[in-house]
Amino acid sequence: MNELTTLFTFRRAAARSLPTRTLFGKNSFTAQRRTFNLVPARKSSVSSTPETDQPQWTSESVRLGVIARKEGMRAIWDEWGVRVPVTVLKVKHNEKDYKPGLVAVEVGCTDMKKNVTKALLGHHEKHGVPPKHKRMTFWITKDAVLPPGTELRSAHFVPGQYVDVQAKTIGKGFAGVMKRWGFAGAPASHGTSLVHRHAGSTGARQDPGRVFKGKKMAGRMGGKKHSVQNLKVVKIDNTLNLIYVKGHVPGFDRQFVRVRDAVRQKKSKLFPKDCIPPPFPTIDPKLLATMPRELIAKTGGSDPLIIKDR
């Protein structure tokens, strides 16, 4: 199934004021209504080289992220034979805290073939791309903006770099305090009757006369957006469009996840030294055609399995 990347940029139009309303006859406020205009991404006015005519990556640049689908977990072995648990993410042929100097870009993946609303159809036809099943917005710098319809591949990331992955956790339903918060529960014997898994006391008496906000109690567990930061990219598969990241990723298998460059990692350690500058704004299709199928990160150092003399 041939899937193209959807890529848009948002530009905020001037907000218009609505009539003033009165609250309880005393205080008043003016409601501001925000409107947005969808316009094709424009080429930013940044420095470029005459050979490639592409903007140059700097330490202040923020690259675009991708939408991937979690395929599951497996194990691979590094160059020293050490077993490394990894999560496999498949990039489905991808293409606003308002911060100064950043641009909002919408990325979509997986073509929709049915149940497409007129609003969604017009939203995509305006930019010449088919309707997408999943869409996410990324905030990037102006020098990283790509034209609409640009395809993002797994080679957008490099082995050895660090990424942040965000997705919804698996919903567990209504759970008690022992499962949800790890409470020890009441004693298992010697006088305990029917309250082995109870939460115990949740507050004091007349003073303060209430339960404090944020008290750990029973409730719905899971099903919330969660981010795992600083996951190392161990391997890239250019043929199957797979990203192997070290460690776990929230959510169930076949779920869409959000992958981007790590934001809390030092710029000097974000990418391997031999991969600076990284693919910017994304990987060149001509370069991708000459790359091998698999790219594996180097562990480096010494063999950890050798017994050292004391």
Disulfide bonds with the S-S distance in Angstrom:
none
